[in-house]
């Protein structure tokens, strides 16, 4: 992969991460909905992804989790980021 492509992906990731942090602070879900709604996945795809995520993250073998996580596609990473934002908001409700 060329260095310019890596830099572009890194910049996009930082923008998404900053958008997620801004959303977490504001509790405005519209930005998150814009990231999730256009994805071409079924409800079952999302449920299966979250079930795998929770099951693997509770195991003691970090290598298994890391390998699974590293092989996810961009849409799956987006779903997990949004899930973590929502979870963080619900865990820290006043």
C-alpha positions in Angstrom: 0.0 0.0 0.0 1.4 3.4 -0.9 2.3 5.9 1.7 -0.2 8.4 0.4 -3.0 5.9 0.7 -2.0 5.0 4.2 -1.9 8.7 5.2 -5.4 9.2 3.6 -6.8 6.3 5.5 -5.2 7.5 8.7 -6.6 11.0 8.2 -10.1 9.6 7.5 -9.9 7.4 10.7 -8.9 10.4 12.7 -11.8 12.4 11.3 -14.2 9.6 12.2 -12.7 9.2 15.6 -13.0 13.0 16.2 -16.5 12.9 15.0 -17.3 10.1 17.4 -15.7 12.0 20.3 -17.7 15.2 19.4 -20.9 13.1 19.2 -20.1 11.4 22.6 -19.8 14.8 24.2 -22.9 16.3 22.7 -25.1 13.1 22.9 -26.3 14.0 19.4 -26.9 10.7 17.5 -27.5 12.3 14.1 -23.8 12.1 13.1 -23.8 8.4 14.1 -27.0 7.7 12.2 -25.3 9.2 9.1 -22.5 6.8 9.5 -24.7 3.7 10.1 -27.8 4.3 8.0 -26.1 4.0 4.5 -24.3 0.7 5.3 -25.5 -2.2 3.3 -25.9 -4.7 6.1 -28.9 -6.5 7.6 -30.0 -6.3 11.2 -28.8 -9.9 11.5 -25.4 -8.9 10.3 -25.2 -6.3 13.1 -26.5 -8.6 15.8 -24.0 -11.3 14.7 -21.1 -8.8 14.7 -22.0 -7.5 18.2 -22.4 -11.0 19.6 -19.0 -12.0 18.2 -17.5 -8.7 19.5 -18.8 -9.3 23.0 -17.9 -13.0 23.2 -14.4 -12.5 21.9 -13.7 -9.4 24.0 -14.6 -11.4 27.2 -12.0 -14.1 26.4 -8.5 -14.2 27.8 -6.8 -14.7 24.5 -6.1 -11.2 23.1 -4.5 -12.6 20.0 -7.8 -14.3 18.9 -9.6 -11.0 19.4 -7.0 -8.9 17.7 -6.9 -11.3 14.7 -10.7 -11.2 14.4 -10.8 -7.4 14.8 -8.0 -6.8 12.3 -9.9 -8.8 9.7 -13.1 -6.7 9.9 -14.1 -4.5 7.0 -14.7 -0.8 7.2 -18.4 -1.1 7.7 -18.0 -3.5 10.6 -15.5 -1.2 12.2 -18.0 1.7 11.9 -20.7 -0.4 13.5 -18.4 -1.2 16.4 -17.4 2.4 16.9 -21.0 3.5 17.0 -21.9 0.7 19.3 -19.1 1.8 21.7 -20.3 5.4 21.7 -23.8 4.4 22.5 -22.7 2.0 25.2 -20.5 4.7 26.7 -23.4 7.1 26.7 -25.7 4.6 28.4 -23.0 3.7 31.0 -22.4 7.3 31.9 -25.9 8.6 32.0 -26.6 11.1 34.8 
